[in-house]
Amino acid sequence: MRFRLVPTDDAFFELFNDSAANVAECAHRLRDLLTDPTDPEAHENIAACEHRGDDLVRTILQRLNTTFVTPFDREDIHALAEELDDVVDDMLEVSHRIQLTGITTSLPELKEQADLVVQCADETKELIGRLESMKGVQPHLDAIDRLESEGDAVHRRILARLFGGEFEAMEVLRWKDVIESMEAALNTLEDISDIVESIVLKHA
């Protein structure tokens, strides 16, 4: 760790931990939603996480603008804050598309995707928790990479099923929008891990 005459603002780590915890909670709420996609309270719970994510990213960016010495590169703080916010937006988009398309049940593969999002979000929470020490991150980076690859396989499988003749054209369109949003959440979680890995490589 490099010596600094002026101490860094370590409050960023607590804010990132709060953001990662919010991501994990949103993922669990999303999985709960799929047990009953018609439950308005389940949708409201996801929206509440998205509002919380907006508040956190706003706080982080405001602090970034007023802090003289940051614990790591300013552009990395900005990028990490934005990605932690984006993944909650992705999950809210799943909720919105379920509501817009009037989906009342869930495909088994969609539940598989949701399980992977939960696991990946939980790993992300653990990963962000190690950011301050910058130690012990590799197992979490490996787990996120593996889970994202599993998500790609599920995504390919569900698309093959959708376009295999089992569903009417309108049903294909309805499900495809939801599935693509879930896949986007997994991809954003991997983007978060890539940013953390870059930070650790530069500063550990």
N, C-alpha and C positions, 0 to 999 in steps of 0.2 A: 504494500500500500504506500502510495507516495505521500511524503510529508508536506503539509500545507501550513503556511504562516497564518492564513485566515481560515477558520473552521468552515466546513461545508454545512449546508442546510440538510440535515438528515431526515427532516420531516417528510421528504419525498418518499422514503421507504414505507412509512406508515400509510401514506396516501395510496401508494401502489398496492400495498397489502389489502387495503379496503376495497380498491377497485377489483382486484383479483377475487376477493371473497364475494363481491357482488356478481361477478361473472359466473362463479360456481353456483351461487344461489339461483341465478336466472336459468342456468342449465337444468338444475333440478326442477324448477318450476315448469320449464318447458316439457320435460319428460312427464311430469304429473299431468300436464294439459292433455297429453295424448291418451290418457285413460278415459277422458271425456272431453272431446274437442268442443262440445257445445256449452261447457260450463263458463259463464261470464266471469266468475271470480278468478278462475285460473288464468284467463286472459289479462285480467286486471293486475294479478300478481306479477306477470311478466312486464307489463307496462310500468309498474312501480320500480322494478329493477332498472328499467331503461332510464327513468327519471333520476334515479340514484346515480347511475353511471354518468349522466349528463352533468350532475352537480359535482361529481368527483373530478371529471376531466376539466371542468371549468376551474375548480379550485387548484388543480395541479398547474394548469397553464397560467393562471393569475400569479401563483407563487413563482413560477419560472420567470415571469416578467419582472419580478421585484427582487429576485435573489442574485446576489453578486457571485457567490461561489457555489456551484452545484456538485453533487457527489459523482456525477459522470456527465458526459457530453450533453449539452443542451438539446441538440437535435435528437439524441437518443431518448431523452426524457419526453420530448414532444411526441416522437413517433410511438413510444410505448404507451403513453397516455391515450393517444388517438386510437390505437389498435384495441386497447382494452375497452374503449367506448364503442368501437365499431362492432365488436363481436356481440355485444348486448343488442345493438341495433339489428344485427343479423337474426338474432333469436326473436326479437320483437317482430321482424318481418315474417317469420314463420307463423307467428300468432295471427298477424294481420291477414296473411294469405289464407289461412284456415278459415277465418271469419268471412273473408270476401267470397270465397268459393263455396261456402256452405258445407264443408266437410263435417261429417258427423261421426265417422269411425276412422281408425288408423290402420294403414297397411302394416304388416309385420316388419317389413324392411324399414319403414319410417321409424318405428320404435327402436329398431337396431341402430339407426342413425342417432336417435336421441340418446340411447345408452352410451354411444361412443362420444357424443358431445359432453355428456356428464363426466365420463372418465377423463376426457381430455381437459375439461375445465378444472376438475379437481387436481390434476397434475399441474396445470398452469398456476393454480393457487399455491401449491407447494413450491413450484419453481420460483415464483415471485418472492416467496418468503425467504428464499436463499440469496436474493439479489444483494442484500446489504453485505453479507460475508463473502459473496461470490465463490462459495465453496459448495460442493456436493450437488451441482446442477446437472451433471451429465446423465444420471439415471432418469431424471424427469424429462430432459431433452430427448432421450432415446424413447421413452414411453410415449411422448407426444407424437414423435415421428412415426412410431409403430401404429398408434391409434389413427392417425390421419391416413396412413396407407390402408388400414382396414376400412376406413370410411370410404376411400376411393373404390375399394372392391364392392362394398355394399351399394354405392352409387351406381356403378356399372351394372350390377345385377338387377337393381330395381328398374333402371332404364330399359334393360333388355326385356324385363317382364312387361313394362308399360307398352312397349312397341311390338310386343309379340302377338298381338291380336286378341288378347284377353279382355281389353277395355275398349269402350267406345271412344271416339275421337275427343269429345268434350271432357270425358273422365281423364284421359291422358293429359290434357292441358291443365286441368285442375290439380292433379297430383304432381305433375312435373314442376309447377311453380313452387310448391311447398318443399319438394325434395331438393330443388336447387338452392333454396334459401338455407336449408339445413346443411347442405354441403358447404355453402359459403361460410357458415359459422365454424365448421371444422377447419377450413382453410385459413380463416383469420386466427384461430387459436395456434395453428402452426406458425403463422407470421409473427405472433407474439413471442413464441419460443425462439425464432430466428433472431429477433431483436435482442432478446436477453443473451443469447449465445454470443452475439456480436459485442455486446457491452462487456461481458465477462472476458472475452478474448483480448479486448483493448485495455482493460483496467485491472484484471486480477493479478 
